[in-house]
């Protein structure tokens, strides 16, 4: 950590291409280590909103979080913690992840599994908690010195413990501003990505219908100064306000939308899936 803070040359860009990663985990860039050495990284910070694949997990309020990761060669394991504000009122969101990050040809791959846990939930009605796990594959590639591209796919057999499987595919690109154009100790990255989510049928207790499929997209800029990072980003989805309620279960939903007797008989609407601008700041140490 001390060595990282003492660097005088331009730092590496902190703007990894986000393809719908949870919490404060790394966005998926390859971080290979020496074959016979353990390496560690940590990050912690705050954000004006916690957006996950286009929907808020903090009721459009501020959130804080931290992450820790250990690596040995191409193997890695890590955990994150983040504040959330969800219908089941958990104390926090915890993730536990592990996997492998090999490099094949010019592509940095990430094959991993993540478990999402929400301790301290209150479980009204038919809800039996929202803990679940997801498998992910991702590839990153550099094109020249400034351009990066990435793509990924995720699958869960029981997303948020609803009984429905989920699939998610995403792709994105990034551009790193040449260091010769910037002051020492500063890096600037522009990144953008889009993803598509689709789902199977929920359990019969939750209605038996599929969760609404939807697109999400985001674009922004990341500034890195030594260990400090600042990200300014725009998020949005094509979910209607009625389907937003179906997807999120927003307890603050209000009437005024179109009635769907199968999925939304009250015609309730939610703003948890609309356009959002988010400022996020964190310190990262390797």
N, C-alpha and C positions, 0 to 999 in steps of 0.2 A: 504493500500500500504506500509506504513512504517513497519507494522508487517511482511509483506512478505519479505521485504528486510532485516529484522533483523534476519531471521531464521539462526540457526547454524547447524541443522541436515540436512541430505541429503534431497534435494527437491524431489517433485514428478516429474516423467519423463515428458518432454515436447513433446515427440514423439508420439502424438496421430496418429492413423492409418488414413491416408487421403484417402477418397473414392471419390475424385473428387469434393471437396468443393471449392467454389469461394473465391477469394480475401484473406482477412486476418481473416476470420471468424475461429472460433474453428473448429477442424477437426471432432467434433461430439461426443467426450467423454462425458459421463453423468456427470453433475455437479449439483447434488441435493442440495437444500438448506434447512434451517429450515422451518417448515410449515408456520410460521407467520412472516417471516423476508424477506425483500428485500436484495439481494446481487448483486454486480456489478463486472464486469471484463472489462479490457481494454488491448489492445495490439497494438503495432506500430513497424514498422521496414522497412527493404529494402531487395530486392532480385535482383540477377543478371539477372533474367528472370521471367516472370509471365506465368507459364504453367497451363493450365486448361484442364483436361482430355486428356493430351497428346499434346495439341496444344498451341502455344504461343499466348498470348493476348497483348504482348508488342514488337512484331517484334524482338524477341530475344535480346531485350535491357533491361536495369535495370528498376525496378519498385519500388514504395514505396506505403505503405498502412497503414491503421489503422482500428480498430474495437472496438465497445463498445457493451456490453450486460448487460441487467438487468434480474434478476431471482427472482421469488417468488414461493417457493416450487418447483414443477416440471414444472411450466410455465416459458417461457422465451420470450424475444423480443430483437432484436439487429439490428445494422446497421454497414456497412463497407464502406470504400472508398478506391479505388486503382487507380493508374495511369495505363492507357492502351494506346495502339497504334493500332487502328482498322480502317478498310476501311471507316467507316462513321465519323472518326475523332472526337469522343466525348471528352469532357473536362476531364472526369473521369468515372469510373464505381462505381455506388452506389448500395448497396443491402439493403433491408429491410426484416427482417425475424421474424417469430414468430412461436411458437409451444409448445409442451409439451414433457417432458423427464421422463416418468414413468419407474420404475423398476419392471419387472415381473419375478418372480423366480430369476434366476441368470443373466438375460439379461437386460442391460440398453438400453432402447428404446429411439428413437428420432423421433417424428412425427411433421413435420413442413412444412411451405410454405414460399418461398422466392420470392421477386419481384426484378428484375434486371433492373436498370435504367441507361441510358447513356445520360446525359444532354449535350447540345451544339453540337449535331450531325450535320454534313452536309449530306444532303440527295440527292445524285445524282441518276439519272435514275429512276428505279422502286422501290428503297428502301424507305420505309416509317418509318424508325427508327428500332431499334433492341431491344427495351424494351420488356420484357416478364416475365412470372412467372412460377414457378416450385414447385411441391409437392414432398416431400422426406420422406421415412421411412428408419430407420437405426437401427441396433442392435449391441451392443458391449458386449463381455463376457470375463471374466478373467478365465484362466485355471492355477491354482496354483498361485504362487507369481510373476512369471516372464513372462508368456506367455499370450497374448491377441489375440482375433480374432474379426473380424467385417465384416458385410455384409450390403448392402443397395440397394435401388431401388429408382429411380427418374423418374417423368413423367412431361412433359410440353405439353399442347395442341397446342402451337404455338411457337416453339423454335425460339428465335431471331427474332420474328415477320415475319417468312418466310411463314407461312401458314402450315408448316409441324409439326405434333406431334413428340415428341422425347421420347424415353425410354432409361434408363441407369441402368445397373446392375453391381455391383462391390463387391469384397470381398478382405480381406487383413488380415495380421497377424503382430504381433509385439513381440519383445523380449526385456525386460528391464534387463540390466546388474545388477546383485545383488549389492546392496549398499555396502556390506562388501568388495567388490573388488575395490571400488572407493574412492577417497578422499572425505572428508566432503564437503557438498554444491555442489556436482557434481552428475548428473544423466545422463545416456547414454541409448538410445533406438535405436534398429534397427527395421525398419518397411518396409513392402512391400505390394503392392496391385495391382490388375488388374481389368479392367472394360471393358464393351462392350456397345457401343452406336448403336442404330438403329432408323430409322426415317420413317415418312410418306412422302407423296408427298408435295412439295412446291406449292405455289399458281401459277396459270397459268402465271401471270406476270413475275415470276422468272423461268419459264420453265416447271413447272408442274411435274418434275421428283423427285424421292426421293433423299435426301442427302445420301452420301455413308456411310454405316455401317462400324464400325472399332473397333479394339481392342486397348487399351492403357495399359501400365504398368509402374511401378515406384518402386524404392527401394533406401533406404538411411539410414542415421544415424543422430540422433538428440542429441546434447549436451545441458544440462540445468544446469546453475549455478545461483542459486537464481532466479532473475527475467529475466536473460538473456538467450536466446536460439539461437543456431546455428544449422541449418539443411543443410546437404550436400546430394544431391539427383540426381539420374539418371532417366530420363523420355524417353519413346519412344512409337511409334504406328506402326501399320501395314498399314497405309494409304500410297498409292503411291503418288509421287510428283504431278501427274496429279489430283488425287482425293483430294489431299490437297488443291489445288487451288479451286476446286468445293466447298469444305466444308468451307473454310475460306474467299474466295474472296480476297486473298492477292493482294493489288494493285501493288506490286513490282514483281509479277510473270513474268517469262521470257519464251520465246519459247524454243522448243527443246524436247517436250514430244510427246506422242502418241495422235493422234487426235481422239476425240469422237464427232461425229456430234451432238449428243443430249446434252451432258453435258459439253464438252470442245472442241468446234470446232477449237480453235486456238492451241490446243496442248500445253497449257501453264503449267509450273511447278512451285511449291512453296516449300520452305524449312521450312514453319511454323509448320510442323507436324513431323519432324524428331527427331533423338536422340538429347538430350540436358542434360547437367550437370548444376545444379542450386545450388548456395549457397544463403541461406536465413538467415537473422539475425533479431531478434525482441526482444522487452521487453514485458513481460506479467505481469499484476497485477491483483490480486483478492481481 
